[in-house]
Amino acid sequence: MKRFITAFFRRGLIACGFGPIVLAVLYLILHYKGMIDTLTVNQVCTGIFSITALAFTVGGMNAVYQIERLPLMSAILIHGIVLYFSYLGAYLLNDWIELGTTPILVFSGVFAAGYLAVWAIIYCATKRNTEKLNKMLKEKQQGAKDYN
């Protein structure tokens, strides 16, 4: 558990530095799209603090995959649930989505689709690399047999 906490904080501290940068880019995009003209001091401070905390959590949660006794599907489920509530909280806190059934359902659907898409890409890439390594291993084993 100590190893998990250490890895969580280390990864979180690395990631949290990118939160305000992402927020600044988001605010610039919203400004150039004409969606915001000015921000209050409260909006900027809330945005900076919440996105820094979100980035810390997102970065740190990757340490859940280092827990060897935890099955992969359990780790994915824990990771997804923590990220979902972290993002939802940040979006609600910054008034980026309204507090209501429809906006939260739309957010949930988009989050679930995005999370599943990312894992599908990771799964396909890992499967392809594993098949490639297995093929190379078989060729080496076959070459060793032919040599003897």
N, C-alpha and C positions, 0 to 999 in steps of 0.2 A: 504494500500500500504506500509505503514511503517513496518507493521508486515512481509510482504513478503520480503522486502529488508533486514530486520534484520535476518530473517530465511535464506535467500539466502546467506548472508555473513557468518553467523555462520556455516551453512552446508558446504559452500565452503572452509572456513578456515580449517575445520576438514579434508575434503577430499584432499586438496592440498598437505598435508604432505605425502600422499601415491604416488603422481605422480612421484617423483624422484626414489622411490623404484621400481615402475613398470618399469620405464625407465632403471634402472640398470639391472633388471632381463631380459628385452628385449635385451639389449646390450650383456649380458652374453650368452643368447641363440643364438643370431646371431653370436657371436664369436665362440662358441663351434660347431656350424653348419658350420663354415668356411666361413660365408658370409661377415664378416668384420674382418680385422686384427688389424687395428689401427683406432682411431678416432682423428680428429683435435680438438683443443681447441674450435673452432667455432662450430663444430658439437655437442660437449658435452654441451656447454653453451646454444646453441639453443634448444637442446633436453630438458635440465633441465627446462629452462624458459617456453617453449611451453607446456610441459607435466604438469608442475605445474599449469599453467593457464588453461589447459584443465581439470585437476582434480578439480580445483576450480569451473569451470563452470558446470561440470557434477554433482558435489556434491550439488552445490547451486540450480541447476535447479529443484531438487526434491521438492523445496519449492513451485513450481507452483501448486502442488496438494493441498496446503493449502488454496488456494483462493476459498472460498466457493461459490461465485457467478459465477465462471467459470465452465461450464459444463465439465464433465470428458473427453469427446471426444476432446473438444477444448484444454484442458490441455495436453492430450496425444499428440495432433498435435503440439502444441507449443513446448513441451518438445522434441519431435522427431526432429523437424526442427532445433532447437538450437543445439542439440547434433550432428546432421548430419553435419552442417556447422562448428561446433567446431572441430570435429574429422577430417573432410576433410581439414580444414585449418592447423591443426597440422601435418597431414600426408604430405601435400604438402610442408609446411615450412621445415620439416625435410628430405625432399626428399625420403620419404618412398614409395610414389607412384609418378609416372611421371605426369606432367601436360599435359594431352591429353584426348581426348574423350573416348577411350577404357578403360584406367585405371580408369578414374572417373566413367564410367558406371559400371565397375566391382565392384569398391568400393561401389557405390550406391546400387547395387543389394545385395551385401553381408551385408551392413549396414541394408537395409530394411528387409532382411530375418532374421537377428539377432534380430532386434528390434521387429519384429512381433512375433518371437519365444518366446522372453522374455515375451511379453504381453500375449501370448497364455498360457504360464505356469502360470503367475499371475492370469489370468482369471479363469483357471481350478481349481487352488488351492483355490481361493476365493469362487468360486461356490460350491466346495466340502465342504468347511468349513461352508458356509451359510446353505447348505442343512443339514449338521450334527447338527448345532445349531437349525434349525427349527424343526428337528425331536425330539431333546431333549426337546424343548419347548412344542411341542405337547404332548409328553409323560408326562411331568410335569403337563400340563393342564388336561390331561385325568386322571392322578392320583389324582389331586385335586378334580375333579368331582366325581370320584369313592369314595373318602374319605367322601364327603358331603353326 
